[in-house]
């Protein structure tokens, strides 16, 4: 899902992993990584960390406010490995 209104291309990727009991675990990953990168379109370096960190904070608040969502954890790396 592409996010508009940011000074750089930004999006959310949602991945699913089906369990043996047919339940579905979802993982939301913010792209890009929160680092400083050169932008040829803006012809300057852009610090992406504030926007990415704010989006992660907002997502956490949204997920935790919904009692039907069970948050299993927060990871710095992608948590769905090859199982």
N, C-alpha and C positions, 0 to 999 in steps of 0.2 A: 504494500500500500504506500503510495507516494504522499508525502506531506508537503503542502504548499506554504509559502510565507516565510521560508528560511533563506538565509544568504548562501545556501549551498544545497545540492541535491541530498534529500534525506528521506528515509522511509522506514517502515516497519515490516518485518517478515514474520509471518506466523506459521509455525511448523506443528504438525501433529504426529503423535505416536500412539497407535492403537494397542491397548493392553489385551491380554488373553481373555479377560472378562468382558470384552467389547467396549470398555470405557476408553476415553480419549484424553491423553495428556497433551496440553498445548504449551508451546514455548514461543514467546514473543522476543524478537531480537531487533534492536535499533541499529540501523545503518545510516551513516558510516560510524567508524570507531571515533571516540572523542579525542582527537588529536589535531594538531595544527598542520594544515596542508596548503600547498600552493594552488591558487585558482587562476587558470589562464583567462577565464572570462572576466574576472575582476582585477587581474594582473597584480595580485598581492597575496600574501599568506593569510589564511583565515583560521582562527581558533574555533574549532567545532565543539570543544568540550562544554562550554556553557549551555548550548542548545541541546546537546545530547544528554547531558546530566539533568536538565530541566524536564525533558521528555521522559526519561527514566523515572524521575520523581513523580511526575503527573500520572504515569501509567501505574506505578505502585499504589498511589492514593486511590485511583479508580478501581483497581482490582481488589484492594483491601476493603473498600466500602461496599462491595457486593457480597452479601452473605451466602450466595449460591456458588461462589467461586472459592475453591480451596487452593491457596497458594502453597506449592510444595517447597519453593525456595527461590533465591535469587543467585545468579551465577555470573562471574566475570567472563567465563568462557561458555561456549555453546554446550548446554547440558545433555542434549540427546545424542548419545553415542551410537556406534554400531552395535546393536544387541542381537 
